[in-house]
Structure formats: C-alpha cells, structure tokens
Amino acid sequence: MELHNSLDLFRALERLNLLENSPPMWWPAYGTFEVVVGAILTQNTQWSRVEISLDNLRKRKLLSPELLSQCDSEVLMELIRPSGLFKTKAQTLIRLSHAICDEFGDFESFSLTVDREWLLSQKGIGPETADSILCYACKRPVMVVDAYTARLLREFGYEFECYDDLQEWCEYGLREMNNDSELATFFAHFHGMIVEYVKQNANGKAVILSLLLDKLQGE
C-alpha cells in the first residue's frame, strides 16, 4: 500500500461515512460569526468545553461582532471560562470584534473580503485559527490542517517541516482533481473526516485506511 497524494486519502476516508452524523459541513454553524468565536475558543482545549462557552454566549445573545465588541471583559471571561485561557481569549474576541466592525462594517462584509494576511496580523490568530475562520466561517476553499492531520500522515511515512508544507500537500491532490467551485466543500469535508477518523481510531490509525487504499488502488 502506498499513499500517493491527498486525493487517495480523501477517497479512502469518504468510504467510511465518517460525517454521516455530523452537520452538513462538519463544523457547527458553518458560515456564521459563531465559527469565528469557536475557532478562537477551541485553541488548546476540547470542543466539548467550547460548546458550553458558545451556549453561554448564545443565551446572552452575544454571537455577533457588534455586540461582542461592546461586551464587558469581566462578563465575557466568565461566560467563556469553560474553554480555558479565558482572559486571553476574551481579549482576543473583543479586539477582533472591534477590528471587524471598524474595518469591514459587519460580519457579512468581513466574510466576503477578509484575507489570510489580515487574519494573521491580528493578535491571537495563528495559521490554524485563521484557516478555520476562512474555511468554515467565510466558506473559502482553504484546507485546515492540525495535529490530527500531521499524526495521521505520519502513519504513512510523511513528515512536514511546517504548517504550510502540510497544508500544501493536503490541498494539492484535491485541487488537481476538483473544480474551484467545489473546493470549499471538499476541503471542509476533508479536514472533518481526518479529525473524526483519528478520534475514532486512536490506536492503529493507518490499518483500516491501508486496507481501503489497497482496494481503491486495485479498482
């Protein structure tokens, strides 16, 4: 068995129906400002904790950049406390919400025009968070890669020196075989399938995929 490119991996993962019980685009509230908030809150913590914080914000009707930018920092820290690092994350959320309102006017304009360079220039936003926002909040054809991605590809003998190299490998195979209009969907699903697969197969991660790849490559 040999993993030739990211399209091989995508096709093997797709056969497992990993996203059948997930939201249509895997990340909940796809295409909304809630994703921006969730992408920041999920830094260095589990998604189950983020869901508690998001529910707190939802109940207080704070999931918009206009309202979040005006939220008292002490109040916000308490609402997002379950996500950990709540002081830093509260500062990031308020600062980013202000920047969105000041430079784009509202979330709709932000989602249409923001670019990766602008996001990375914001304090508290790194490559994975920026790409999560672009992919799942702004519906852009951007592949998110993370520790799950690196871990799975390591099982197949792939090592990458940096985030951008890993992302380039994951995007390349799909870009070669799919129309630009469909790439946003493919990248969102690809990242989601990787995360779900690694979570469900903590041990022997490559075994099932190896068998599937052998079958697919023999067809």
C-alpha positions in Angstrom: 0.0 0.0 0.0 1.2 3.5 -0.9 -0.4 6.8 -0.2 0.3 8.7 -3.4 -1.4 12.0 -2.7 -4.2 13.7 -0.7 -6.9 12.5 -3.1 -6.1 8.9 -2.3 -6.6 9.7 1.4 -9.8 11.7 0.7 -11.4 8.8 -1.2 -10.5 6.2 1.4 -11.9 8.4 4.2 -15.0 9.1 2.2 -15.8 5.3 2.0 -16.1 5.2 5.8 -19.0 7.7 6.0 -17.4 9.4 8.9 -19.5 12.5 8.7 -22.9 10.9 8.4 -24.0 12.1 11.9 -22.3 15.5 11.6 -23.6 18.8 10.4 -23.6 19.2 6.6 -20.2 21.0 6.5 -18.9 19.3 9.7 -18.3 22.5 11.8 -21.5 23.6 13.6 -23.0 26.9 12.5 -21.0 26.9 9.2 -20.9 30.3 7.5 -21.7 32.4 10.7 -19.8 34.6 13.1 -20.2 31.8 15.7 -17.5 29.9 13.8 -15.1 32.8 14.3 -15.7 32.7 18.1 -15.5 28.9 18.2 -12.2 28.9 16.3 -10.7 31.1 19.0 -12.2 29.3 21.9 -11.1 25.9 20.7 -7.4 26.9 20.9 -5.7 24.4 23.3 -8.9 22.9 24.6 -11.5 20.2 23.8 -14.5 21.0 21.7 -16.9 19.8 24.4 -15.7 22.7 26.6 -16.1 25.2 23.7 -19.7 24.1 23.2 -20.5 25.1 26.8 -19.0 28.5 26.3 -20.8 29.0 23.0 -24.1 28.1 24.6 -23.4 30.7 27.3 -22.8 33.3 24.7 -25.9 32.2 22.7 -28.1 32.6 25.7 -26.8 36.1 26.2 -27.2 36.8 22.5 -23.6 37.9 22.1 -22.7 36.0 19.0 -22.2 39.0 16.7 -19.1 41.2 16.3 -21.2 44.3 17.1 -22.4 43.0 20.5 -19.3 41.1 21.4 -17.1 44.2 20.8 -19.1 46.1 23.4 -19.2 43.3 26.0 -17.5 43.9 29.3 -14.4 41.9 29.5 -15.1 40.5 33.0 -18.5 39.3 31.9 -17.1 37.7 28.8 -14.3 36.0 30.7 -16.9 34.4 33.0 -19.1 33.2 30.0 -16.2 31.6 28.2 -14.4 30.2 31.4 -15.2 26.6 30.4 -12.9 26.9 27.4 -9.8 27.7 29.5 -7.3 30.6 28.9 -10.4 32.7 29.3 -8.6 36.0 30.0 -6.5 35.8 26.8 -9.4 34.5 24.7 -11.8 37.2 25.9 -9.2 39.9 25.0 -8.8 38.3 21.6 -12.5 38.1 20.9 -13.2 41.7 21.9 -10.2 43.0 20.0 -11.1 41.0 16.9 -14.7 42.0 17.0 -13.7 45.7 17.2 -11.4 45.2 14.2 -14.1 43.5 12.2 -16.6 46.3 12.9 -14.0 49.1 12.3 -12.5 47.7 9.1 -15.4 45.7 7.5 -18.5 47.1 9.0 -20.2 43.8 9.7 -19.7 40.0 9.5 -21.2 39.7 6.0 -18.6 42.1 4.5 -15.9 40.5 6.6 -16.7 37.0 5.3 -16.6 38.2 1.7 -13.5 40.3 1.7 -11.1 39.3 4.6 -7.9 37.5 3.6 -5.5 35.3 5.4 -2.8 38.1 5.7 -5.3 40.3 7.6 -6.3 37.5 10.0 -2.7 36.5 10.7 -1.9 40.2 11.5 -4.4 40.1 14.4 -3.0 39.2 17.8 -4.1 35.8 19.0 -4.7 34.4 15.5 -2.3 31.8 14.1 -2.4 29.8 10.9 -4.8 27.1 12.1 -7.3 29.6 13.6 -7.1 31.8 10.5 -7.7 28.9 8.1 -10.6 27.6 10.3 -12.2 31.0 10.0 -11.6 31.2 6.2 -12.9 27.7 5.6 -15.8 27.4 8.0 -16.9 30.9 8.6 -16.2 32.5 5.3 -16.8 29.4 3.1 -13.4 29.8 1.3 -11.5 27.0 -0.5 -8.9 26.7 2.3 -7.8 23.4 3.9 -7.4 23.4 7.7 -4.6 21.2 8.9 -3.8 20.4 12.6 -2.2 17.9 14.9 -4.7 15.2 13.8 -3.7 15.7 10.2 0.0 15.5 11.0 -0.5 12.5 13.2 -2.4 10.5 10.5 0.0 11.3 7.7 2.9 10.3 9.9 1.4 6.8 10.0 2.1 6.7 6.2 5.6 8.0 6.5 5.0 11.6 5.7 6.8 14.3 7.8 6.4 18.0 7.2 8.6 20.8 8.5 5.9 23.4 9.0 2.1 24.0 8.9 2.2 25.5 5.3 4.0 22.4 3.9 1.4 20.1 5.4 -1.4 22.3 4.1 0.1 22.4 0.6 0.3 18.6 0.5 -3.3 18.2 1.6 -4.6 20.8 -0.8 -2.6 19.7 -3.9 -4.3 16.4 -4.8 -7.8 17.8 -4.4 -7.0 21.0 -6.3 -5.8 18.8 -9.3 -9.0 16.8 -9.4 -11.8 19.1 -8.5 -13.4 22.3 -9.8 -12.7 25.5 -7.9 -16.4 26.0 -7.2 -16.4 22.7 -5.2 -13.2 23.0 -3.4 -14.6 24.8 -0.3 -16.9 21.8 0.3 -14.1 19.3 -0.3 -11.6 21.0 2.0 -14.2 21.3 4.8 -15.2 17.7 4.5 -11.6 16.5 4.2 -10.5 18.2 7.4 -13.6 17.0 9.2 -13.1 13.4 8.1 -9.5 13.4 9.2 -10.4 14.7 12.7 -13.2 12.2 13.1 -11.1 9.3 11.8 -8.2 9.9 14.2 -10.6 10.4 17.1 -12.3 7.1 16.4 -9.1 5.2 15.7 -6.7 6.3 18.4 -4.7 3.1 18.0 -3.6 1.6 14.7 -4.8 4.6 12.8 -3.5 3.5 9.5 -4.7 -0.1 9.5 -8.3 0.4 8.2 -7.1 3.1 5.7 -4.3 0.9 4.4 -6.8 -1.8 3.5 -9.1 0.7 1.9 -6.3 2.2 -0.1 -5.2 -1.2 -1.4 -8.8 -1.8 -2.5 -9.2 1.6 -4.2 -5.9 1.4 -5.9 -6.8 -2.1 -7.3 -10.1 -0.8 -8.8 
